Amino acid sequence: MRSRNFLISRRAVLLGAGAAVLAESAQAQEIGLLARIDLSHAYYGSLPVPVRLGLLERAQSAELALRAVEGGYLLMARGGRPERVLLKMEVTDPYFANVTTIAGQGLTPDEPLALRAGPEDGPARISTELLELTPEEASSLRQGSPGLFQAIEITLPEEGVLGTSVRFDTRATIWRYFLFVREGQEVLSVDDPAGNIAFINKGASEIANRAAVVFESAQPAPLAARYDRPNFVVSVRSGDGINSVTLPFAGSQQLRAREDGSITSDMYVYL
């Protein structure tokens, strides 16, 4: 009987010790959610925003982790809670700068830009002021692919989960149609079926020894990867009839910066 009790007691001790070890291991492995970073850009609509976030080397040593989820990223940590986290940003669309407007910047910014996000700042705003980086952080950033943005700095609250969003503004451009006509054709007007955008006849222009009639929008129109409005229409007189021709939407590649600072989307249409 004593032997049996001894075995039972010893087994209980071993089980208890094992449970303590497992509990300690689980606590050590516990990962807490620090922040959710939502990415949005009106140009892409429901499509994923072509921006990848990554941890800098210093952040990795602090046992931080990023996980991509629909619409953004989750920032998690094992153990401690840092006050500041610096993330690399990589833009994967080569025409991202064309479709993104940045205050105080032209079509091509002179330097990579930085973002900041924190509990007091609200949504992250694009800043033309570069972050002050340590030599190690700067070196880590230089190892990545060069792009429009350099980094995003996340300032975390003392407790709870930070919910922040990085919203990119869509660029609006002057839409210019270079309309090449055949003999006997006359361009009458370019119209917006929705009635929101007016077009101005800017007269004739010669391109590659061919005459074109140029119409441009009276005000900038926003760009989009997928447009949810009707195409603009050109009315053309040919002989005794008038035909309506659907015009293409502006894309992300045909942008031109003018001397007055305005940016145009140039489209060439053969009627």
Salt bridges, closest charged atoms under 4 A:
ASP38 OD1 - ARG36 NE 2.56
GLU63 OE2 - ARG78 NE 3.54
GLU90 OE2 - ARG52 NH2 3.06
GLU137 OE2 - ARG58 NH2 2.76
GLU137 OE2 - ARG84 NH1 3.44
GLU153 OE2 - ARG84 NE 2.77
GLU153 OE1 - ARG116 NE 3.82
GLU186 OE1 - ARG237 NH1 3.05
GLU216 OE1 - ARG258 NH1 3.25
ASP266 OD1 - ARG176 NE 2.91
